[in-house]
Amino acid sequence: MTARYRAVLTGAAGGIGTAIARRLVAQSDLLIIVGRDRERLVGLARELAGTPVQTICGDLCDPRTVLAVTAAARDSGVNLLVNNAGVSAFHAFETQDPMAIRQLIDTNLVAPMLLTRALLPQLGLAPAAQVINIGSVFGSLGFPGFAAYGAAKAGLAGFSQSLRRELADTTIAVRHFSPRATRTAINSAAVDALNRELGTTEDTPEAVAEAFMRFLAGTAAQHTVGTKERFFVLLNKLLPGLPENALRKQLVQIRKHLPH
Ligand SMILES: NC(=O)c1ccc[n+]([C@@H]2O[C@H](COP(=O)([O-])OP(=O)(O)OC[C@H]3O[C@@H](n4cnc5c(N)ncnc54)[C@H](OP(=O)(O)O)[C@@H]3O)[C@@H](O)[C@H]2O)c1
């Protein structure tokens, strides 16, 4: 029997979030969608009509938004939290704005940690529940120009692993899903140009959402999208000198696009 979800999905109005929401709705009895853009959230909720959808509009770095999500989830039987909201920055680290670095770590790491913490009591009431954190290949494979983003996503991977082990004797599974480059608004024109020059494989958000739904139905602790990317992540763990040399050779091309 296919599982039924009562889900909280952050970043729902974004590229990957919307594609996930459109698929998740068929298996859901409740969707609580979270984002900052009210118009896009309401538009998405209208499109998903047929399943009860609640919209929470707010910045996830603001504790009031976390409280609003917790209040919406209370007594709702929530059994799935997808921490998908995120921001990216492709920038020379030395000249990256310190406030932008803080904001990036706050959005991509601290906010999902605190939302997870706030929802654990509700998730713990369900017979089986999941927290799925959306990471990135760059969280396992450091890439020039993404030092702050990579740090946040590596932190999210560490958080997912530690919490999964902490909750191993409970009904809450904590899992980690890492897309590779995907065509969404998160990527600046400079990233798009770099990807074109390096011939980087880019997925559509729809393909990522398909892979996410397969992951959701399974039990793997973590998944990285893309066979080549999974290979490089493994190589980076076992023989980090090899990707290090390969990236060193691409540095001239990367620097050409790197804002500083
Ligand atoms: N696209 C890629 O190449 C790629 C690759 C690997 C991993 N990822 C990860 O996939 C996830 C989804 O990204 P995407 O590509 O779909 O990007 P996107 O289209 O820009 O969507 C990101 C969403 O996150 C929301 N968000 C950002 N900061 C927020 C905050 N402080 N509070 C509330 N919501 C916030 C945005 O809300 P607003 O609509 O209000 O801006 C937006 O809806 C991210 O975690 C990203 O790091 C993406």
The ligand as an SDF file (V2000), in Angstrom:
LIG
                    3D

 48 52  0  0  0  0  0  0  0  0999 V2000
   18.9060   24.2770   -8.2820 N   0  0  0  0  0  0  0  0  0  0  0  0
   20.0550   23.6760   -8.0260 C   0  0  0  0  0  0  0  0  0  0  0  0
   20.9980   23.7130   -8.8500 O   0  0  0  0  0  0  0  0  0  0  0  0
   20.2300   22.9280   -6.7340 C   0  0  0  0  0  0  0  0  0  0  0  0
   21.2760   21.9800   -6.6450 C   0  0  0  0  0  0  0  0  0  0  0  0
   21.4570   21.3070   -5.4470 C   0  0  0  0  0  0  0  0  0  0  0  0
   20.6270   21.5560   -4.3620 C   0  0  0  0  0  0  0  0  0  0  0  0
   19.6260   22.4820   -4.4810 N   0  0  0  0  0  0  0  0  0  0  0  0
   18.8010   22.7260   -3.2940 C   0  0  0  0  0  0  0  0  0  0  0  0
   17.4350   22.5060   -3.5960 O   0  0  0  0  0  0  0  0  0  0  0  0
   16.6120   23.3060   -2.7460 C   0  0  0  0  0  0  0  0  0  0  0  0
   15.5620   24.0310   -3.5730 C   0  0  0  0  0  0  0  0  0  0  0  0
   16.2280   24.9470   -4.4300 O   0  0  0  0  0  0  0  0  0  0  0  0
   15.6580   25.4060   -5.8620 P   0  0  0  0  0  0  0  0  0  0  0  0
   16.6850   25.0630   -6.8570 O   0  0  0  0  0  0  0  0  0  0  0  0
   14.2680   24.9450   -6.0490 O   0  0  0  0  0  0  0  0  0  0  0  0
   15.7280   26.9990   -5.6790 O   0  0  0  0  0  0  0  0  0  0  0  0
   14.5790   28.1170   -5.7530 P   0  0  0  0  0  0  0  0  0  0  0  0
   13.7680   27.9370   -6.9760 O   0  0  0  0  0  0  0  0  0  0  0  0
   15.2820   29.4190   -5.5710 O   0  0  0  0  0  0  0  0  0  0  0  0
   13.6830   27.7910   -4.4890 O   0  0  0  0  0  0  0  0  0  0  0  0
   14.1560   28.0040   -3.1750 C   0  0  0  0  0  0  0  0  0  0  0  0
   12.9710   28.2890   -2.2890 C   0  0  0  0  0  0  0  0  0  0  0  0
   13.4340   28.5060   -0.9610 O   0  0  0  0  0  0  0  0  0  0  0  0
   12.6990   29.5810   -0.4060 C   0  0  0  0  0  0  0  0  0  0  0  0
   13.4620   30.2870    0.6050 N   0  0  0  0  0  0  0  0  0  0  0  0
   14.7280   30.7540    0.5180 C   0  0  0  0  0  0  0  0  0  0  0  0
   15.0720   31.3820    1.6360 N   0  0  0  0  0  0  0  0  0  0  0  0
   13.9920   31.3190    2.4670 C   0  0  0  0  0  0  0  0  0  0  0  0
   13.7230   31.8090    3.7610 C   0  0  0  0  0  0  0  0  0  0  0  0
   14.6410   32.4830    4.4660 N   0  0  0  0  0  0  0  0  0  0  0  0
   12.5000   31.5740    4.2910 N   0  0  0  0  0  0  0  0  0  0  0  0
   11.5600   30.9030    3.5930 C   0  0  0  0  0  0  0  0  0  0  0  0
   11.7630   30.4200    2.3660 N   0  0  0  0  0  0  0  0  0  0  0  0
   12.9580   30.6350    1.7980 C   0  0  0  0  0  0  0  0  0  0  0  0
   12.4370   30.5060   -1.5800 C   0  0  0  0  0  0  0  0  0  0  0  0
   11.3320   31.2820   -1.2370 O   0  0  0  0  0  0  0  0  0  0  0  0
   10.9100   32.5900   -2.0480 P   0  0  0  0  0  0  0  0  0  0  0  0
   10.0580   32.0510   -3.1320 O   0  0  0  0  0  0  0  0  0  0  0  0
   10.2010   33.4120   -1.0860 O   0  0  0  0  0  0  0  0  0  0  0  0
   12.2050   33.2120   -2.5220 O   0  0  0  0  0  0  0  0  0  0  0  0
   12.2020   29.5320   -2.7140 C   0  0  0  0  0  0  0  0  0  0  0  0
   10.8440   29.2060   -2.8180 O   0  0  0  0  0  0  0  0  0  0  0  0
   17.5660   24.2530   -2.0050 C   0  0  0  0  0  0  0  0  0  0  0  0
   17.7830   23.7710   -0.6940 O   0  0  0  0  0  0  0  0  0  0  0  0
   18.8470   24.1680   -2.8250 C   0  0  0  0  0  0  0  0  0  0  0  0
   19.9940   24.4550   -2.0620 O   0  0  0  0  0  0  0  0  0  0  0  0
   19.3950   23.1600   -5.6410 C   0  0  0  0  0  0  0  0  0  0  0  0
  1  2  1  0
  2  3  2  0
  2  4  1  0
  4  5  1  0
  4 48  2  0
  5  6  2  0
  6  7  1  0
  7  8  2  0
  8  9  1  0
  8 48  1  0
  9 10  1  0
  9 46  1  0
 10 11  1  0
 11 12  1  0
 11 44  1  0
 12 13  1  0
 13 14  1  0
 14 15  2  0
 14 16  1  0
 14 17  1  0
 17 18  1  0
 18 19  2  0
 18 20  1  0
 18 21  1  0
 21 22  1  0
 22 23  1  0
 23 24  1  0
 23 42  1  0
 24 25  1  0
 25 26  1  0
 25 36  1  0
 26 27  1  0
 26 35  1  0
 27 28  2  0
 28 29  1  0
 29 30  1  0
 29 35  2  0
 30 31  1  0
 30 32  2  0
 32 33  1  0
 33 34  2  0
 34 35  1  0
 36 37  1  0
 36 42  1  0
 37 38  1  0
 38 39  2  0
 38 40  1  0
 38 41  1  0
 42 43  1  0
 44 45  1  0
 44 46  1  0
 46 47  1  0
M  CHG  2   8   1  16  -1
M  END
$$$$
